[in-house]
Amino acid sequence: MRVSPILYLFFSAMVFFSLVMFAFLTFFLLHTETTFNFMDVFFTVFFLFLMKSASDMHTHFISAPQVSYALSADVSSRRTVAGIIIGIVLMNMGLWFSFSLVYLVVLSGLRIQLFYPIEYLLFSMSILGGILLGCSLSLHFFSSKQFRLIPSILLLVFCWFSQSMLFVAGMLPLALLHCLWAVSHPLDSYRFVRRKQRTSTGSPQKTRGVLHSLFLREVTGIWRDRLYISFVSMSVFTALGTGYLFLYGTDLFIPESIQRYLRGFLPSLFVFLGCYVVVMYTAVFPALNLFLTEEKTMWILRSLPVSNQMIVYGKTLALSLCFLTTLPFLAFIPVFLGVSDLLFLFWFLCFSFLAAVIIAVPLGVKYVGKKSDILLLYSVAMILFVLLSMVGAGMNLLRTIGGFSILPLCVLLICLELVALFLSLKLSVHLLSASFYHQVKYSL
């Protein structure tokens, strides 16, 4: 927080703004007598904390190079991993309590009656169980014996089909036992990942150019973490969800009394959100991680006869394969929308992807090895949302004007983005050089 107080201040402001926005949305839904399924909200929050804890376990143990020092100490590996899990639990439960309390305070300020202590306790117990399951899922997913995932998956299936918060909260002892079972064999996951890394880099390779080598380095890392498969599957499922909401979302979420005011707006909003989610997952997330994951190895790259410009260009070039994983979204979406808007959607997807890279790469370089990716991810998400919503709304408005072709404007915007991308990469090179300009030098 001392290094970059502005980033933390911006992140905190965005979190507070989001919680207030959700509180006002709840107020609106209650006063318009809109009905929504509470269990959908519950399982969404439950799933988000489960996935965040799984990601934290991967970041702080499985892929963390500094863990090798802790594992080589005269301390039991189970105790080391247990300490990491306790840290993840405390961090995520702290987020849950702070975010939920701010949300409830805003609701009480809107004079909404709130007195649900038993429900809040059950919700908190369920979140704790989800965090423990996320840690065990991460340990078993990256192990050499992935059949260990079966008990966790069965437990999650039972929780989903129960559609009962009391049942999910009652599964907390089982989630704790399952996490303790995962702690009994933690080194299997760590060694399995390290063995695959040594195998992939141990064989002799032919000499390649600097840019080509950096490109293959990043592509191999993304492939080893199974992110390409995740990107493709996410694009497909997002397209299916977007198409379904495009056809039936208005009738599902909006009361009949106000449907006539929003019927022409919501379908376009659902398509915009679908493109936004795809770009966030396939562009912003990998663009930031290309640099944030170099916190312990950037000094190796800088000790090689490789310029900062080649480092930035080589890493950014790897994002071109990430763009290919967004194309399944365009392949499935015409099933629901037809092919009349396919060309415009392709343009908007390209524009959104380039905008995400332009924003994310300099921020990733600026905070290489210094910040948690959740801060940057959320900040970039808000900036990108505002930018794309303005451009998308403007272009949709121009498309409704008869006798006016937006094709020249689309080409002009892409050309401007390419210029902005060039300037963004130049800025990234400057930031990478500046971040190590005043570094501390050690001597023996």
N, C-alpha and C positions, 0 to 999 in steps of 0.2 A: 504493500500500500504506500510505502514511502517512495518507492521508485517511480510509480505512475499513479499518483492520486487522482488525476483527471479521469483515467480509464475506470477506476473503481467508482468514482463519483457518478460518471455517466451510466455505468452498469446498474448501480443502486437506484438511480433515478428511473431507468427504464423498467426495472423490476417493480418499483413502487407504482409507476404509471400503469403497468400491465395489471397489477392486482386491483388497482382502483377501477380500471376499465372493466375487468371481470365482475367486480362488485356492482357497478352500474348496469352491466348486462344482466346480472341476476335480478336487480331491481326492476329493470324493464320487463323481463320475462314474467316476474311475479305480478306486475301491475297490468300486463296485457293478458293475464290468465293463460299463458302458454304452458302447455304440459310437456315435460321432458323426463326422461328416465334417469333417476338418480344413480342407478347401478352403472349406467354408461359413464357418468362422470367419475364414479368411484373407481371403476376398472381402468379408466384412462390415467388417473393420478397414480394408481397402483402400478400400472405398467411403466409409466415414466420413471418412477423411483426404482423399479426393478432393473430397467435398462441402464439407468445412471449408475447404480451400484455395480452392475456387471462391467460397465465401462471403466469405472474407478478401479475395480479389481484388476482389470487388464493393464491399466495405466500404471498403477502403483506396485504391482507385483510381477505379472507375467512378462510384460515388455519393459520393465524398468531395469536398466543396467546397473543402477546403484544397489539393487537388492543383492547382487552377488557378494558385496562386502558384508552385509548383514548375515547372509547364509553361511559365509565362511567363518563367522565368529563362533566362539564357544557358547552358543545358545541354540537350543532346540529349534529346528526349522518350523515345527508346529507353533511354538511360542512366537516366532517372528511373524508368521502368517496370521496368527490370531491377533496380534497387535495391529497389523494392517487392517484386518476386518473390523476390529473395534473402532479404529480411526474412521473408516468408511461409514460405519453405522452412526457414530456420533456426528459426523459431518452432515450426512443426509437427513438424520432426524432433526438436527438443528435447522436445516433449511425448511423442513416440513413445518416445524412449530413456528418459526418466524414468519414464513409466507402465509400460513393459514391464519395466524393471529392478526396480521395486518389486514387480510381479507375480511375477517370477522369484525374487526374494529370499524372498517369502512361501512360494512353492512349495518352495524349498530348505529353509525352516524346517519344513515339513511332511514332510521327508525323502523327497521325490520326486526321483528321479535326473534330473539335468538336465545334459546336455552335447551341445548341438546348435549349435555355432558356425557351421557352414555354413548351416543352415536359418535361423538368426537373421540372418546376413548377407544371404541371399536375401530374407528378409522385409523387412529394412530397405531394400534396393535397390528392392523393389516399392513400398513406402510412398513413397520418394522419387519414383519414377516417377508414382505416383498424385497426389502434390502438384503436380508439374509439369503433368500433364494437367488437373488441376482449375483451375489458373491459366489455361491456354490455353482450356479450355472456357468459363470465365467471360468472357474477352475476346471470343470468337467468338459466344457466345450473345447478347450485347448489342450486336453490331455490325450494320451495315446489310446485311451479306452473310453470312447465317447458313449458307449452304452450306459455309462454312469449317469447320463442325462435323463434316462427314462423315468426314474422316480420323480425328478423335478417336473418334467413335462406332465406326468400323470397328475401330480398334485395341482399344477396350474389348470389342467383340464377340469378336474373336479371342482376347483374354485369357480371357474367360469360357468360351468353348467349349474352350479348351486344357485347363482344369482342372489347370494345372501351375504351381506357384510358380516353377520354373526358367524357364519360358517368359515369365511376367510380369516377372521380374527381368531377363531378357534383352532386354525391350522398353524398358529404361531409356534407351539411346541414341536410340531413335526418339522417346520422350517428350521428351527434351531437345531434339532437333531441332525437334519440333513446337512446343515452347514458344518456342524462338528465332524460329521463323517467326511466331508470334503477336506477339512483341515487335517485329517489323519493321513492323507496322501498328497500334500500340496506340491512336493518337488517333482512329481510326475509331469504336471503341466509345465512347470518352469523349464525342466530339462528337455521335454519334448519340443518346445518352441525353440530353445537354444540349439538343439541338435538339428532341427530343420534349417535354422539359419546358417550353421556351420556347413551343412551339406550343400546348401545353395551357393555358398561363397568359397567352398574349399577346392573345387575343381579348377584346373588351370583354364584361363580364358584367353582368347586372342586379343591382341592389342586393338583398342578402339579409340576414337576421338574423345575429347573431354566432354563435349555436349552429349554425344551418344552414350557415354558411360554414365553420366549423371542422369540422363533420361531412363536408362535401363535400371539404374539403382533405385529410383523412385517407383518405377512401374513394378519392379520385383517386390518392393516392400508392400505396395498396395495389394498385389496379388497374394503375397504370403499371408497377409492379414484377412484374406477372403473378402475384401471390400468390393471387388468388381461384381461378384455374385450378389452381394447385398444391394449394390446400386441397381443392378438389372431387375431384381425381384421387387425392389421398392418402386421402380418406375412402372412396372406392370401393375402392381396392386394400387398405386396411386391413380393410374389411368382408369382402372375399373371403379375405384371409389369416386373419382371425379365424374365419370360418366353416369354413374348411378345417381349422384346428387344433382347432376345437371337435369336429369329427367324427373326425379321425384323429390329433390331436396326442398323445394318450395312448399309442397304439400305436407312434408314431414315436420318442418320446423316452424312454419309461419301460420298463425291463426287465419282462418278464412276472412275475418273482418279486415285484415290489412294485406291480404295476398295480392289484391288488385294493384296496390302501390309498388310492390316489390317483385312482381312476377317477371318483369323484363330485366331486372337488375341482378337478382340472385343467381340465375344460371351462369351469367358471365363471371360473377364473383367466384363461384365454385371452380370454374375453369382456371381463373387467375390463381387461386389458392393452390390448385393442383400443380401448375407450372412452378409456383413459388416453392412448394415443398420439394419438388424434384431438384430444382437448382440448389436449394439449401443443402440437400443431402449429398449431391454429386459434385458441387463446385465449392461452396463455402467450407464445408467440413474438410475435404482433402486439401484445399488450398491453404488453410490455416495449419493443418497438421504436418504439411511438408516442412514447415519451419519450426513449429513448436516442439516436434519430436526430436529436434537436433540439439536439445539443451545440453547433452553430454558429449556429443560427437562433432559439433561445429568446429571445435578447435582442431580436429583432425583434418577437416576439409580445408581450413585456413592455413594449415601447415604444409599443404601440397602446393605445387606450382600451378594453381588454378585461380583465376581471377574471380572476384565477387560477381562480376557480370555473368560469367559462365555458370556459377552456382545458381543464381536466380533464374537464368534462362533455362537451364537444364531441368530444374525442379518444375518450373511453370509449364514446360513443354509436356511433362507427364500428364497434365490435366486434359490434354487433348483426347486421351483414351477415356477419361472420365466423361467427357462430353458424349462419346459414343454410347455410353450406358444410359443416356437420357432418351435415345431414339425409340426404345420400346414404348415409352409413353405416347409418342406420336403414332406408333403402329396400332395401339389398342383404342385410343380415344376416338377415331373415326367410327367405330362400331356404334357409339352413342350419339356423336355430334354430326356424323356425315363427313364428307370430304370437302365441302364448300369452304370451310374455314381452316383447312389443314395447312395451307401455305402461310397464312397469317400466324397460326400457332407455331409453325417452324421458325418464323422470323422472331416471334416474341421469346421463344425458348433460347435461340441464339443470342438475342439481345440480353436476356436475363443472365445467361451463363457468363458472357463477357463482362457484364456489370459486376457480377459476383467476384470474378477473378480480379478485376480492377480494384475493387474495394478491399478484398481479403488479403491479397498478396503483400501489399505494403504494411498492413497491420500485423500480419504474421511475421514479417521480417523485423518490424520494429520491436516486437516483444518476444523474439526468439529466445527460448530457454528461460523466460522470466515469469510468464503468466499462465494460469490455468486456462485451458481452451474454452471453458464455459463462459468466461467473461467476454472474450473476443467473439465467440460464436453468437452470443445473444446480442452484443452490440452491433455486429455486422448484420445480423438478421433484421434488426429494427431499421437500420439505415437502408438496407436493400428493399425492405417492404415499402417504405415511404417512396423511394425512387421508382420502383416498378409499378406501384399503384398509380402514381401520377402519370407515368408514360403510358401504361395500359389504358387508363381512363381517357387520356387525350387521344390516343390512336383509335379507340372504339368510337369516340365521339366523331372523329373525322371520317370514319368508315360509314357513318350514317348519313353523311352529306352526299346527296346525289350528284352525279356528274363530276366527282372529284376522285382522282386516283392517288392513293397513298404510297404507291410503289416507289416513286422517286424519294419520298421522305423516308421510307424504310431503308433504302440503300444509303441515303445520306447519314442516317443515325448509326448504321453499322460502320460506315467509314469513320465517323467521329469517334466511335468506340474503339476502333483499331488505333487511332491516334492517341486516345486516352490510355489504351493498354500499353502502348510504347512508353508514354510518359510515366505511367504507373510502375513499369519495370525499371525505368531509369531511377525513379524515386526510391524503389526498393533496393537497388544497388547502392545508392547513397546512404540509405538507412543502415544497410548491413555493414558498410565501411565505418559509419559513425558509431555503431554499437560496440565496436572493438577498438575504436581509436584511443580511448582512455582506459583500456584494460590494464589490470595489475600484472606486472611482470615478476616472475619468481626466479631466483637463482639458487643454485646448490651451494 
